[in-house]
Amino acid sequence: MNIPFIDLNAQYLSIKNEIDAAISRVVSKGNFILGPEVKAFEEEMSSYLGINYAVGVASGTDALHLALLACGVITGYGAVVNKAKVKPGQSCVVIGVGGVGLNAIQGASISGAYPVIAVDMLDNKLEAAKEFGATHVVNGSKDDPVEKVKELTGGYGADYVIITVGVTPAIAQAIAMLARQGTAVIVGLATTNLEVFPMDIIDFEKVITASFMGTTNLSQDIPKLVALYQAGILKLDELITAHYPLDEINDAIDAVTKGAALRNIITFT
């Protein structure tokens, strides 16, 4: 795939002075932004970047880890914990174990799900999924994922399937993987029509729902995730593959697109 050049460096520099001025107008205490200051920060930044929320975090929290929480972690983790509300002992499948999917995996693992099944087309991603809590892996390029999931769940199918890839056929696969009264949670931004057999959904009382940005309440969930990381429960360091300066951002994107990276950190210095 050819990655079009995105000159984010120029875009960033064009508003850097305005951003710096906005931040300087916000009263902060160390690294912890409180009360009215949060609202002031939100209002200032939204005029430049479209940011809808600002969240206070404990002083001393590493900015590198907070950057990971902005999308990938909350989207994957939240789809399992906030939307699906997976309980201990329930089976959970995650289709697509990139940056979002790996966090869905660890959300399922932290919730006590079993089995936690990762489905992907790349062996290196599946190996990473094991590190994040997958108990079983399925390579969809080698095996029929629907049949393998049923085999791994004793023939019943999965209680929950989280679809993190934006590919419509994966949603159809997810529905086929479900057990009776199972739930498919669509996370990936698929843009083509979905065709399913209604009687399969009706007969087995299957549920199809979706989660956007992990159904997250930022003011509550971000501090919880930081606490889980600090307690050694939530993996964040393991998500970082490499660090790139801003002028190499396209190389970082290319590495992720090719499946060679989990998450890359862009440094704005």
Secondary structure, 3 states (H helix, E strand, C coil): CCCCCCCHHHHHHHHHHHHHHHHHCCCCECCECCHHHHHHHHHHHHHHHCCCCCCCCCCCCCHHHHHHHHHHHHHHHHHHHHHHCCCCCCCEEEECCCHHHHHHHHHHHHCCCCCEEEEECCHHHHHHHHHCCCCEEEECCCCCHHHHHHHHCCCCCEEEEEECCCCHHHHHHHHHHEEEEEEEEECCCCCCCCCCCHHHHHHCCCEEEECCHHHCCHHHHHHHHHHHHHCCCCCCHHHEEEEEEHHHHHHHHHHHHCCCCCEEEEECC
